Amino acid sequence: MRLALAQIDTTVGDFEGNAAKILGSLARAEEAGYRTVIGGIDADNHASIALHAQLGFTHAGTVRQSGYKFGRWLDLAFYQRLLPGPAHPVEG
């Protein structure tokens, strides 16, 4: 199994810029033959969740109270988008 990790830093209120960053990462992942892209989003960040949904991501699960920031516990929502993946996947 091949895994890769990339962080995409986004700017609050910059819908078009954030969408372009995510779309660029999706294109690179697809070119590299990856099957799944997963985004971790603060569950209260409704704008980011809406953006990911518009880009074809679906909710895959939430980890409750997984981080502490701004004086409160935060839930981490995972969103997933499936890509075509490799033409001839192999195990191992």
CYANA upper distance limits for C-alpha pairs under 8 A (distance plus 0.5 A):
  1 MET  CA     91 GLU  CA      7.39
  1 MET  CA     92 GLY  CA      6.39
  2 ARG  CA     34 TYR  CA      8.49
  8 ILE  CA     21 LYS  CA      7.60
  8 ILE  CA     22 ILE  CA      7.74
 10 THR  CA     14 ASP  CA      8.25
 10 THR  CA     17 GLY  CA      8.42
 10 THR  CA     18 ASN  CA      6.00
 10 THR  CA     21 LYS  CA      8.44
 11 THR  CA     17 GLY  CA      8.35
 11 THR  CA     18 ASN  CA      7.27
 14 ASP  CA     18 ASN  CA      6.49
 15 PHE  CA     19 ALA  CA      6.53
 15 PHE  CA     51 LEU  CA      7.99
 16 GLU  CA     20 ALA  CA      6.65
 17 GLY  CA     21 LYS  CA      6.84
 18 ASN  CA     22 ILE  CA      6.77
 19 ALA  CA     23 LEU  CA      6.51
 19 ALA  CA     51 LEU  CA      7.61
 19 ALA  CA     55 LEU  CA      8.35
 20 ALA  CA     24 GLY  CA      6.53
 21 LYS  CA     25 SER  CA      6.83
 22 ILE  CA     26 LEU  CA      6.68
 23 LEU  CA     27 ALA  CA      6.68
 23 LEU  CA     55 LEU  CA      8.31
 24 GLY  CA     28 ARG  CA      6.82
 25 SER  CA     29 ALA  CA      6.60
 26 LEU  CA     30 GLU  CA      6.60
 26 LEU  CA     37 VAL  CA      7.95
 27 ALA  CA     31 GLU  CA      6.65
 28 ARG  CA     32 ALA  CA      6.67
 29 ALA  CA     33 GLY  CA      6.90
 29 ALA  CA     34 TYR  CA      5.94
 29 ALA  CA     37 VAL  CA      8.14
 30 GLU  CA     34 TYR  CA      6.07
 30 GLU  CA     35 ARG  CA      7.93
 30 GLU  CA     83 LEU  CA      6.78
 30 GLU  CA     84 PRO  CA      7.64
 30 GLU  CA     85 GLY  CA      7.32
 33 GLY  CA     84 PRO  CA      8.11
 33 GLY  CA     85 GLY  CA      5.37
 33 GLY  CA     86 PRO  CA      5.21
 33 GLY  CA     87 ALA  CA      8.50
 34 TYR  CA     83 LEU  CA      7.23
 34 TYR  CA     84 PRO  CA      8.11
 34 TYR  CA     85 GLY  CA      5.37
 34 TYR  CA     86 PRO  CA      7.17
 35 ARG  CA     82 LEU  CA      6.26
 35 ARG  CA     83 LEU  CA      5.23
 35 ARG  CA     84 PRO  CA      6.36
 35 ARG  CA     85 GLY  CA      4.41
 35 ARG  CA     86 PRO  CA      7.63
 36 THR  CA     80 GLN  CA      7.31
 36 THR  CA     81 ARG  CA      6.36
 36 THR  CA     82 LEU  CA      5.17
 36 THR  CA     83 LEU  CA      6.27
 36 THR  CA     85 GLY  CA      8.12
 37 VAL  CA     80 GLN  CA      6.16
 37 VAL  CA     81 ARG  CA      5.77
 37 VAL  CA     82 LEU  CA      6.96
 37 VAL  CA     83 LEU  CA      8.02
 38 ILE  CA     78 PHE  CA      7.08
 38 ILE  CA     79 TYR  CA      6.07
 38 ILE  CA     80 GLN  CA      4.96
 38 ILE  CA     81 ARG  CA      7.03
 39 GLY  CA     78 PHE  CA      6.08
 39 GLY  CA     79 TYR  CA      5.55
 39 GLY  CA     80 GLN  CA      6.84
 40 GLY  CA     76 LEU  CA      6.74
 40 GLY  CA     77 ALA  CA      6.17
 40 GLY  CA     78 PHE  CA      5.12
 40 GLY  CA     79 TYR  CA      6.97
 41 ILE  CA     45 ASN  CA      7.43
 41 ILE  CA     48 SER  CA      7.69
 41 ILE  CA     49 ILE  CA      7.62
 41 ILE  CA     76 LEU  CA      6.18
 41 ILE  CA     77 ALA  CA      5.66
 41 ILE  CA     78 PHE  CA      6.82
 41 ILE  CA     79 TYR  CA      8.17
 42 ASP  CA     74 LEU  CA      7.14
 42 ASP  CA     75 ASP  CA      6.50
 42 ASP  CA     76 LEU  CA      5.48
 42 ASP  CA     77 ALA  CA      6.56
 43 ALA  CA     49 ILE  CA      8.29
 43 ALA  CA     62 THR  CA      8.26
 43 ALA  CA     74 LEU  CA      7.82
 43 ALA  CA     75 ASP  CA      5.89
 43 ALA  CA     76 LEU  CA      6.02
 43 ALA  CA     77 ALA  CA      5.58
 44 ASP  CA     74 LEU  CA      8.49
 44 ASP  CA     75 ASP  CA      8.19
 45 ASN  CA     49 ILE  CA      6.85
 46 HIS  CA     50 ALA  CA      6.54
 47 ALA  CA     51 LEU  CA      6.69
 48 SER  CA     52 HIS  CA      6.67
 49 ILE  CA     53 ALA  CA      6.65
 50 ALA  CA     54 GLN  CA      6.69
 51 LEU  CA     55 LEU  CA      6.88
 52 HIS  CA     56 GLY  CA      7.00
 52 HIS  CA     57 PHE  CA      5.81
 52 HIS  CA     58 THR  CA      8.34
 52 HIS  CA     79 TYR  CA      7.99
 53 ALA  CA     57 PHE  CA      5.36
 53 ALA  CA     58 THR  CA      6.70
 56 GLY  CA     81 ARG  CA      6.69
 57 PHE  CA     79 TYR  CA      6.15
 57 PHE  CA     80 GLN  CA      5.53
 57 PHE  CA     81 ARG  CA      5.02
 57 PHE  CA     82 LEU  CA      8.47
 58 THR  CA     79 TYR  CA      5.75
 58 THR  CA     80 GLN  CA      5.85
 58 THR  CA     81 ARG  CA      6.97
 59 HIS  CA     77 ALA  CA      7.89
 59 HIS  CA     78 PHE  CA      6.60
 59 HIS  CA     79 TYR  CA      4.98
 59 HIS  CA     80 GLN  CA      6.89
 60 ALA  CA     77 ALA  CA      8.23
 60 ALA  CA     78 PHE  CA      5.95
 60 ALA  CA     79 TYR  CA      5.78
 60 ALA  CA     80 GLN  CA      6.54
 61 GLY  CA     77 ALA  CA      6.50
 61 GLY  CA     78 PHE  CA      5.88
 61 GLY  CA     79 TYR  CA      7.83
 62 THR  CA     75 ASP  CA      7.24
 62 THR  CA     76 LEU  CA      6.06
 62 THR  CA     77 ALA  CA      4.75
 62 THR  CA     78 PHE  CA      6.40
 63 VAL  CA     75 ASP  CA      6.27
 63 VAL  CA     76 LEU  CA      5.67
 63 VAL  CA     77 ALA  CA      6.93
 64 ARG  CA     74 LEU  CA      7.61
 64 ARG  CA     75 ASP  CA      5.00
 64 ARG  CA     76 LEU  CA      6.99
 65 GLN  CA     73 TRP  CA      5.56
 65 GLN  CA     74 LEU  CA      5.42
 65 GLN  CA     75 ASP  CA      5.21
 65 GLN  CA     76 LEU  CA      7.93
 66 SER  CA     73 TRP  CA      7.52
 66 SER  CA     74 LEU  CA      6.56
 66 SER  CA     75 ASP  CA      6.16
 66 SER  CA     76 LEU  CA      6.82
 67 GLY  CA     73 TRP  CA      6.15
 67 GLY  CA     74 LEU  CA      5.65
 67 GLY  CA     75 ASP  CA      7.40
 67 GLY  CA     76 LEU  CA      8.16
 68 TYR  CA     72 ARG  CA      6.03
 68 TYR  CA     73 TRP  CA      4.91
 68 TYR  CA     74 LEU  CA      6.39
 69 LYS  CA     73 TRP  CA      6.94
 69 LYS  CA     74 LEU  CA      7.51
 85 GLY  CA     89 PRO  CA      8.27
